[in-house]
Amino acid sequence: MSLQLIRNATIINEGRSFIGSVLVDNEIIKTVFEANDAIQIDEPFVEIDGTGKLLIPGVIDDQVHFREPGLTHKGNIYSESRAAVAGGVTSFMEMPNTMPLTTTIEALDNKYLLGAQKSFANYSFYMGATNNNLDELRKVDPSTVCGVKIFMGSSTGNMLVDNTETLSAIFREIPMLIATHCEDEATIQQNKAHYKSLYGDDLPLKFHPLIRDVEACYRSSSFAVELATKFNARLHVLHISTEKEMSLFDNKKALKDKNITNEVCVHHLWFSDADYEKYGNRIKWNPAIKAESDRRALVEAVISDKIDVIATDHAPHLLREKEGSCFKAASGGPLVQHSLVTMLQMAKNSVFTLEKVVEKMCHAPAELYRVQKRGYIRPGYFADLVLVDPKKSWTVTTDNILYFCGWSPFEGTTFDNSVEITWVNGNRVYENGEINESVRGQRLLFSI
């Protein structure tokens, strides 16, 4: 049957929470009913009882690393999108530091072919910038590609762009969104040399946030903001991790009117450097998780709208790759299966409202990237939806982790919310622990 009615759910959408029902016709939301509206449907339909459940738009994650092609011993588009839909993530934007690097149109097109074949969720892929591929960047169609990614600081994949003339040319000439990883490489190298001279090469994890410190982040982010301001470019600073960086952003404009925006990741809102002792390298990321004062400042910035988007920087590694000292252990970890429930837990703990969680994970990325007809529960929009049971507690264990790498920093954590059903383009792709293997997502399109 082409019609599905999700009845009597608590709909969290556009700053409101209300009891209502949603009629889905094939891949599109046809009607949104409020509690007292008469519902008359003249065709056969399937009914899903949403009583006592939360119905939200599908999460749009603007920063993931799904490791394909070339790094598929860590994860792949099939496995990680499978985990994503189990966690309520219905659309993702994937990073270019794969093998080969996504720095040519040919490599970009090949990734889209992989997405069409393998992805359970809707997908887009960034074009990666280098010091010498400006001609390739000029060829990118901004209506079909989410953005250009610049690593303004070294990270996994050896894509550091450190040529000032190249950076200026990208910000001056490229009309689409420019997403940046901001950590100043010179500062990192100075810090690394300093601590090595004092303590040697085998530094424990506690030095990671001292080497990739607040100043490394701030110097790079402020430089990116300076370039974007000078050339009136669309800049999106990824994974903000410090209180100091908040001075670079404002909350006086509506999101649609901002040229300079930012994102915080779930792990920077949940963990602080006090957690390194317990979790070790499992919470080693770039940028590093920093002080509790930074974490609290990031939480406040989400509430005040100085932070625009919440995402994951999902970046799986095998556990053996996470072993070793500060310099040896890989940075990054898997998150897409657990990002929504983590944020809903923070809402349950009165850190955020449910409306704020939906705003930052669903609405804001759709607005900021100008994603066509997604991110909201509206008639005429694609039926990317998530039904959540707010009273079904569960604990993360190796048995229920879907990441290819087989682990999570949240192992042993009990969440009070559970994703029950995820719809992608009207298809129930995940339901009560089962994945519909026949479902594939669509390529995201963008208004320009």
Buried (B, 14 or more C-beta within 10 A) or exposed (E): EEBBBBBBBBBBBBEEBEBBBBBBBEBBBBBBBEEEEEEEEEEEBEEBEBEEBBBBBBBBBBBBBBBBBEBBEBBBBBBBBBBBBBBBBBBBBBBBBBEEBBBBBEBBEBBBEBBBEBBBBBBBBBBBBBEEBBEBBEEBEBEBBBBBBBBBBBBBBEBBBBEEEBBEBBBEEBEBBBBBBBBBBEBBEBBBEEBBEEEEEEBEBEBBBBBBBBBBBBBBBBBBBEBBEEBEBBBBBBBBBBBBBBEBBEBEEEBEEBEBBBBBBBBBBBBBBEBBEEBBBBBBBBBBBBBEEBBEBBBEBBBEBBBBBBBBBBBBBBEEBBEEBBBEBBBBBBBBBBBBBBBBBBBBEEBBBBBBBBBBBBBBBBBBBBBBBBBBBBEEBBBBBBBBBBEEEBEBEEEEBBBBBEBBBBBEBEBBBBBBBBBBBBBBBBBEEEBBEEBBBBBBBBEE
